[in-house]
């Protein structure tokens, strides 16, 4: 029953007189009715929503059965489930030891049959590697000193050809290091690309030692150098004809020949950086104070920023190459893994941390100076070694409901994992390999470990047994 000048409140089950202002005004009544209507719609949607059916990926055979029996599953979800099923079968298949007199710093990079590893006093050593039929590594040339002091970052750059008719390729490597008189340097070396071994790698008694090739190799050539006085350079990254380098007071965007494109100033040191592969002069940088910035060389100020942690950032990775546009993954020195969506950054209150859209957990988060970490964009898989020296795999698939690792290795006893590197199918072949050699390969991962008792470096090869 309606009474003129009054309205009925269903929650309180009584009539109230309509006033000009206050909680019983017509505007307040209309707003309350709209809010109640939205809440009711949300409750109805939750009731009728179908539960997400998870496709089985505990084993490859379970995945194949689920693929045949589960309908209305997108192709992307099927591919990601297949990758998880494969990686669940990952096992340590090989260990290669390198008893050098040098102390390994853990900085390394693996790509297309070529690997480079840093040792103490700025020493760089080149290796070749093959994954099939078994994992093998060999020394490719005499090591050389890129700097007289320690190397702080390292990355294999692109290959370029010097003679199209002869098919001569040269491999580049970028890195940063300290120099005398408080000077920091960014350098680029180039050397002949991978040279195949002239010994039989398929013998019946494969050695667990890294092979050595006794042949004269041309020395590495210093192509260009970029120096800063009274500063330190901590990180560098190359992608699509641009180089970003981070130091104590900010970051620089450079051309491949180290001409400055832009600069950004930060309050604390830039410890990690990654160039965007979108064709623009942009890069993500992570600072010592836990903040992330989108560095645009065309602008003096950051395009976007994220306060992701109270501790220093160890790694930052754009997930555009994984098909997850506008998303960024960060890892801090406490091994906390977070994923951010740049389209919806929210804070709980003023001055607090931003809220990630996903937080990966289920591992020991003891803080460390060097965090062994890598991302496979091909399989949307994250790998990290925790404080207890266990290797964990997480899936970046947005349809997975579990943020815990889907695979965990056993403990690495009496060793310390310094770095890990995914070896996808695209990295099995050299740049000069013919297209016919691009055969299917099992996924793999290389872990570089230091053994203090034996004063040497070990390379562990994880793969799916055939």
ChimeraX attribute file (.defattr): number of C-alpha atoms within 10 A of each C-alpha:
attribute: neighborCount
match mode: 1-to-1
recipient: residues
	/A:1	5
	/A:2	8
	/A:3	10
	/A:4	8
	/A:5	10
	/A:6	14
	/A:7	17
	/A:8	14
	/A:9	11
	/A:10	8
	/A:11	6
	/A:12	8
	/A:13	8
	/A:14	10
	/A:15	14
	/A:16	14
	/A:17	12
	/A:18	16
	/A:19	12
	/A:20	9
	/A:21	10
	/A:22	11
	/A:23	12
	/A:24	16
	/A:25	13
	/A:26	15
	/A:27	13
	/A:28	13
	/A:29	15
	/A:30	11
	/A:31	11
	/A:32	12
	/A:33	12
	/A:34	12
	/A:35	10
	/A:36	10
	/A:37	11
	/A:38	11
	/A:39	12
	/A:40	11
	/A:41	11
	/A:42	10
	/A:43	10
	/A:44	11
	/A:45	11
	/A:46	10
	/A:47	9
	/A:48	8
	/A:49	8
	/A:50	8
	/A:51	7
	/A:52	9
	/A:53	10
	/A:54	14
	/A:55	21
	/A:56	20
	/A:57	24
	/A:58	18
	/A:59	15
	/A:60	19
	/A:61	12
	/A:62	14
	/A:63	21
	/A:64	17
	/A:65	13
	/A:66	17
	/A:67	17
	/A:68	8
	/A:69	9
	/A:70	12
	/A:71	10
	/A:72	5
	/A:73	12
	/A:74	8
	/A:75	9
	/A:76	12
	/A:77	16
	/A:78	18
	/A:79	14
	/A:80	22
	/A:81	27
	/A:82	23
	/A:83	20
	/A:84	26
	/A:85	22
	/A:86	20
	/A:87	25
	/A:88	19
	/A:89	15
	/A:90	20
	/A:91	16
	/A:92	17
	/A:93	14
	/A:94	15
	/A:95	19
	/A:96	20
	/A:97	20
	/A:98	17
	/A:99	15
	/A:100	11
	/A:101	10
	/A:102	15
	/A:103	17
	/A:104	22
	/A:105	21
	/A:106	22
	/A:107	21
	/A:108	23
	/A:109	18
	/A:110	20
	/A:111	23
	/A:112	20
	/A:113	21
	/A:114	23
	/A:115	21
	/A:116	21
	/A:117	20
	/A:118	26
	/A:119	21
	/A:120	17
	/A:121	18
	/A:122	20
	/A:123	21
	/A:124	21
	/A:125	17
	/A:126	19
	/A:127	20
	/A:128	24
	/A:129	23
	/A:130	18
	/A:131	20
	/A:132	12
	/A:133	9
	/A:134	13
	/A:135	21
	/A:136	23
	/A:137	23
	/A:138	19
	/A:139	19
	/A:140	26
	/A:141	21
	/A:142	16
	/A:143	18
	/A:144	13
	/A:145	17
	/A:146	21
	/A:147	20
	/A:148	14
	/A:149	15
	/A:150	19
	/A:151	28
	/A:152	22
	/A:153	21
	/A:154	24
	/A:155	23
	/A:156	22
	/A:157	22
	/A:158	17
	/A:159	18
	/A:160	16
	/A:161	15
	/A:162	12
	/A:163	9
	/A:164	9
	/A:165	7
	/A:166	8
	/A:167	9
	/A:168	13
	/A:169	19
	/A:170	16
	/A:171	19
	/A:172	21
	/A:173	21
	/A:174	22
	/A:175	26
	/A:176	30
	/A:177	25
	/A:178	23
	/A:179	19
	/A:180	9
	/A:181	8
	/A:182	11
	/A:183	15
	/A:184	21
	/A:185	21
	/A:186	25
	/A:187	21
	/A:188	23
	/A:189	20
	/A:190	22
	/A:191	19
	/A:192	19
	/A:193	21
	/A:194	21
	/A:195	13
	/A:196	12
	/A:197	15
	/A:198	7
	/A:199	9
	/A:200	7
	/A:201	18
	/A:202	11
	/A:203	8
	/A:204	6
	/A:205	7
	/A:206	12
	/A:207	13
	/A:208	16
	/A:209	16
	/A:210	20
	/A:211	20
	/A:212	13
	/A:213	15
	/A:214	10
	/A:215	9
	/A:216	9
	/A:217	13
	/A:218	10
	/A:219	14
	/A:220	21
	/A:221	12
	/A:222	14
	/A:223	12
	/A:224	14
	/A:225	15
	/A:226	16
	/A:227	18
	/A:228	15
	/A:229	11
	/A:230	10
	/A:231	16
	/A:232	23
	/A:233	28
	/A:234	26
	/A:235	26
	/A:236	27
	/A:237	23
	/A:238	25
	/A:239	17
	/A:240	16
	/A:241	15
	/A:242	24
	/A:243	25
	/A:244	32
	/A:245	29
	/A:246	29
	/A:247	24
	/A:248	19
	/A:249	16
	/A:250	19
	/A:251	28
	/A:252	21
	/A:253	28
	/A:254	21
	/A:255	16
	/A:256	18
	/A:257	15
	/A:258	19
	/A:259	13
	/A:260	16
	/A:261	16
	/A:262	19
	/A:263	20
	/A:264	18
	/A:265	17
	/A:266	19
	/A:267	11
	/A:268	17
	/A:269	22
	/A:270	31
	/A:271	28
	/A:272	28
	/A:273	31
	/A:274	25
	/A:275	27
	/A:276	25
	/A:277	17
	/A:278	12
	/A:279	11
	/A:280	13
	/A:281	22
	/A:282	23
	/A:283	27
	/A:284	22
	/A:285	28
	/A:286	32
	/A:287	29
	/A:288	22
	/A:289	19
	/A:290	23
	/A:291	21
	/A:292	25
	/A:293	21
	/A:294	20
	/A:295	30
	/A:296	22
	/A:297	23
	/A:298	14
	/A:299	12
	/A:300	12
	/A:301	15
	/A:302	18
	/A:303	13
	/A:304	12
	/A:305	17
	/A:306	20
	/A:307	19
	/A:308	25
	/A:309	22
	/A:310	13
	/A:311	15
	/A:312	23
	/A:313	27
	/A:314	26
	/A:315	23
	/A:316	23
	/A:317	23
	/A:318	23
	/A:319	22
	/A:320	15
	/A:321	15
	/A:322	17
	/A:323	12
	/A:324	16
	/A:325	13
	/A:326	13
	/A:327	17
	/A:328	19
	/A:329	20
	/A:330	24
	/A:331	23
	/A:332	26
	/A:333	21
	/A:334	20
	/A:335	27
	/A:336	21
	/A:337	20
	/A:338	20
	/A:339	22
	/A:340	22
	/A:341	18
	/A:342	16
	/A:343	9
	/A:344	11
	/A:345	14
	/A:346	15
	/A:347	13
	/A:348	9
	/A:349	8
	/A:350	7
	/A:351	8
	/A:352	13
	/A:353	17
	/A:354	19
	/A:355	19
	/A:356	21
	/A:357	14
	/A:358	15
	/A:359	15
	/A:360	18
	/A:361	16
	/A:362	13
	/A:363	19
	/A:364	15
	/A:365	17
	/A:366	12
	/A:367	15
	/A:368	14
	/A:369	10
	/A:370	15
	/A:371	22
	/A:372	25
	/A:373	22
	/A:374	19
	/A:375	22
	/A:376	19
	/A:377	18
	/A:378	15
	/A:379	20
	/A:380	21
	/A:381	20
	/A:382	20
	/A:383	22
	/A:384	24
	/A:385	28
	/A:386	23
	/A:387	18
	/A:388	15
	/A:389	20
	/A:390	18
	/A:391	23
	/A:392	20
	/A:393	21
	/A:394	22
	/A:395	25
	/A:396	23
	/A:397	20
	/A:398	12
	/A:399	14
	/A:400	14
	/A:401	9
	/A:402	13
	/A:403	15
	/A:404	15
	/A:405	18
	/A:406	17
	/A:407	18
	/A:408	18
	/A:409	16
	/A:410	12
	/A:411	12
	/A:412	14
	/A:413	10
	/A:414	11
	/A:415	17
	/A:416	22
	/A:417	25
	/A:418	21
	/A:419	23
	/A:420	28
	/A:421	21
	/A:422	23
	/A:423	23
	/A:424	18
	/A:425	17
	/A:426	14
	/A:427	18
	/A:428	25
	/A:429	19
	/A:430	18
	/A:431	18
	/A:432	14
	/A:433	11
	/A:434	9
	/A:435	9
	/A:436	6
	/A:437	10
	/A:438	13
	/A:439	10
	/A:440	9
	/A:441	17
	/A:442	17
	/A:443	19
	/A:444	22
	/A:445	19
	/A:446	20
	/A:447	23
	/A:448	24
	/A:449	22
	/A:450	22
	/A:451	16
	/A:452	12
	/A:453	8
	/A:454	10
	/A:455	14
	/A:456	17
	/A:457	26
	/A:458	21
	/A:459	23
	/A:460	20
	/A:461	24
	/A:462	23
	/A:463	23
	/A:464	16
	/A:465	11
	/A:466	4
